[in-house]
Amino acid sequence: MSALGLPAVLVAVLLPLLTAVALAVADRFPTPPAPGLSRWVGGGAAVLTGLATAATVWARPEVDLPWIPALGVRLHLAVDGVSAPLLLLTALVAVVVGLLPWHPPEHDPPVDRTAPLPPDPLEAARGRATYHACLLLVLAGAVLTFLTRDAVVFFVAFELVLVPMWVLVARHGDATRRAAREGAALRFVLVTATGSTLMLVGILGVATRTGTTDLDRWEQLGGAGTASGQVLLAALLLLGLAVKVPVWPLHTWLPWVHATAPTAGSVLLAAVLLKMGVYGMVRLVLAPLPQGFATLAPLLAGLAVTGIVWAGLACLVERDLKRLIAWSSVAHLGFVVLALAAGTETGLQAALFGNVAHGVVSALLFVVVGELKRQWGGASLDTARAALREVTPRLGFALVLGMAAAMGLPGLAPFWGEIGALYASWAPGEARPTGWFRVFMVVAAIGAALGAAYAARVLREVWAGDRTTPLIADLRGPTLVATVLLGAAVLGLGVYPALLLDLSAGSVASLLAAGSGGGP
């Protein structure tokens, strides 16, 4: 481990956590921090967290300290080829979130305007520090989730993001009415908490069976226990994690929450939180319960391809642009889950790559659509707008790049994940019904064609045309920098996919070898 390793991992985990606590406490003072100070402190901490996370991946430190000795729980942090791509994605998203400006949420239209009280400048500032604190808490939970090698710490980190995300949607969402924000936040909490409960029961079951909560030991003991016991535990874990991904038909909360969340919240939700669900499937199910996962893989793949087609059809008729991008996430993550269910090295590589590719593309699209919604005053496609290619060339190019990536065009990041998922489905692993998986491949290919159709529809209605009114401002400042970073990632991973594939190849091979080898 290099001299940079230990400081980097400490900064990546502790800086966002401690800064978030400080901002949240300071926001409850009689005089809250000035909005500019909150922005600089929160944004600066997010950028530093991203840099420290990237340094952690490069240095590969390992921390192993006792946390709850009576239960055998350890604070074991390490980086391998499965977690490294997701940590790099989190690092990029942390920098993007640090750059994105805060915008005030819309308020309910006044019902009775009678002698309003003069505005309170302190009340206008209050809540800004809490907003940045919530963003940092989500980042801290994500970094710890991808670093930890203990199942209990994994669950704690996984759940760390729940409350701050609820606050972001309920208090800082961009829905016009407060009731819509609170309703979306409540649905998010109830649905994800239910999934967490199932996941916790599954974790405790595996821990009881193996006698440890060490994820590395779980991987070494892959195949331990009876087949029926593995199927039951795998079903509990997959059901809980499918809510987080989300997998059809447990996806209904996602479009509503995305349509309501602030731009930075949508970026975090799409690019980081959903990735934690797929990562959990790899760490908690595929590695320690290979027989149970193989038994349930056809059902999981069938639900995934149903979601691909279902979401593609929804995108063809959806009239709210932000909800449309949310629906597209369900389709793209369907390819990720399909590749994972195939149970081969190619499939797992495609799933990990597609997971990261969807993260950068969805983050790019939510930044673009969030900026459009703010300037338009809404995201409805029923209202005639100025064509982006005529009035905002930079914003228009970012939308074209994101939609072209959503189509799965060669040379852009999602192509490799989707083509890998189709290839893996044609030749699935052992104990998978080849005929059914080939049917799933055909259905997924139809879903990919639907993706091209709805992306072309969005570009026709938003980007193309000769309309020049009403004018809106083009991308500039920190938002432009964030967009350029995400666009570069979309192009870079599309042109040179080996950047991530080589990073994860060794760990993928060893993980599948351990699972196929069985256990005691």
Secondary structure, DSSP 8 states (H G I E B T S, - for coil): --TTHHHHHHHHHHHHHHHHHHHHHHTTSSS---HHHHHHHHHHHHHHHHHHHHHHHHH---EEEEEEGGGTEEEEE---TTTHHHHHHHHHHHHHHHHS----------S---S-----HHHHHTTHHHHHHHHHHHHHHHHHHHHB-BHHHHHHHHHHTHHHHHHHHHHH---SSHHHHHHHHHHHHHHHHHHHHHHHHHHHHHHHHHT--BHHHHHHTTT-S-HHHHHHHHHHHHHHHHHHTT-TTS-THHHHHHHHS-HHHHHHIIIIIHHHHHHHIIIIIITT-HHHHHHHHHHHHHHHHHHHHHHHHHHHH--BHHHHHHHHHHHHHHHHHHHHHH-SHHHHHHHHHHHHHHHHHHHHHHHHHHHHHHHHTS-BTTS----HHHH-HHHHHHHHHHHHHHTT-TTSHHHHHHHHHHHHHHS--TTS-HHHHHHHHHHHHHHHHHHHHHHHHHIIIIISS----S------HHHHHHHHHHHHHHHHHHH-THHHHHHHHHHHHHHHHHHHH---
